[in-house]
Amino acid sequence: FALRLSQAMLFNAMRLQVVHMGNRVRMGLMSAIYRKALRLSALGKASSSSGNVVTVMSTDAAQAVVLFNGVNQLWVAPVQITVAVALLYREVGWAALVGVGFLLLLSPVTAGGFRAIKRLQRTTMRVVDARVKLVSDVLAGIRVAKLYSWEDAF
């Protein structure tokens, strides 16, 4: 009982630290992107829309946090898989290796699924960029109308 309790407490403390560090990384990235967007030249501003900048700030910074949160799995997963296969082999023998072989045969199917998901995400990002640009343009128009007190004309 005490071992399980200490394991749960240490795991949650580690996760809390990772979440805090991930948030710091996200805020740092967003701040760097914002500062860079403010320093863009006229040519740079013409080549990238405000929707693109907002998408990079929100989505790409969030992806960096996801990567940051999963970096621990780079070394934990191979150890866990090795131990699990060894224990399974000890319990059921060669049948365990048949199951592992089946999983390895299915890995190209899984990779194909991930490629399809990645294509769909790119399409979604294009649509999101267009939507954010449209909303930014509408808000800019509203600001101009309010600045010049043109509300009555509309």
N, C-alpha and C positions, 0 to 999 in steps of 0.2 A: 504493500500500500504506500509506504513512504517513498519508495523508488518511483512509482507512477506519479505521485503527487509532485515530487521534485522535478521529474521530467516535464510534466505539464507546466509547472511554474517557470522553469528555465526556457522552455520552448516559447511560451507566451512573452516572456521578457525579451527574448531574441527577436521575435516577430515585431514587438513594439519598437525596438531600436531600428529595425530594418524599415518599418513604415515611416518613422521620423526622419531617417536618413534619406529615404526615397522622396519624401515631401520637400526636404531641403534641396535635393538634386533638381526636382521639378521646378521649384521656385527660382533656383539659380539659372536653369535653362531658359525659363520664361523671361526672366530679367535680362539675360544676355540677348535673346531674340528681340525683345522690345528696344533695348539700347541700339542694337544693330539696325532695326527698322527706322529708328529716328535719325540715324546717320546715313541712310541710303542717299545716293546721288539721284538726280532727276532721271537718268537712264535706268537706274535700279528700281526706282519707283514705278516707272513705266512698264518694266518687264514683270513686275510681280504685283498682283492685286492685293487689296486689303483683306479679302477673304482668304487668300493664300497665307498671308502672314498670321491671321487669327487661327487658321487651321494648324499651322506649324506650331504656334504657341500652345494651343490646347492639346491637340491630338498627339503630335510627335513628342511633346514633353511627357505626356501620360505614357506613351510607349516606352520611353526611357525609364520611367519608374517601374513599369512592368518587368522590363529587363533587369533592373536593379533588384527587384524583389525575387526574381527567379535565379539569380546568379548563384545562390547557395545550392541549388539543385544540380549545378554542373559537377560538383564533386560528391554530393550525397546520393544521387540517383544511381550511378554505376556501382557504388558500394551496396546499396539496398538491393539492386537487381542481382548482383553476385551472391549475396547472402541468401536471398529468397530462392534462387535457383539451386544453390547448394543444399538448403534445407529441404526443398521439394524433392531433389534427387535422393537425399537420404531417406525420405519417407516413402516415395513411390517408385524409385529406381529409374529405369530407362524411359518410362512413360513421361516423366517430367521433361526430358530432352525433346520428346516428340512435340509437346506443347510449346516449348521454346522455339523449335523449328517452325511450327505453324505461325507463331507470332512474327518470326523473321520473314516468312513468306508473305505475310500480310502487310509488311512495312511499305512496299511500293504503292499499295492501294491507299494507305494512310497518307503517304507523301503526295499522291495525286489529289487527294481531298484537300490537303493543306494548300496546294497550288491553286486549286479552284477557289478556295476561300480568299486567298491573297488577291486574285483577280477581282473578285467581288468587292473586296475592301477598297481596291484602287478606284473602281467605278463609283463606289459610295463616296469616296473622298472627293472626286471630281464634282459630284452633285452637291456635296456639302460646301465645297469652295464656291460654287456658283450661288448657292443660297446665301451664304455669309456675305458675299460681295453684293448681292441684291439688297439684303437688309442694311448693309453699311451705306450703300448709295441712297436708299430711302431715308435713313436716319440723317445723312448729310443734307439731303434736300429739306427735311423738316427743320434742321438747324438753321439753314439759310432763310427759310420762310419766317422763322421766329426772330432771327437776327434783324431782318429788314422789316419786321412787323407786317408781314403780308398775310397774316391769318385770315383777315376779312375777305381777301380776294379769293381764298379757297373755301 
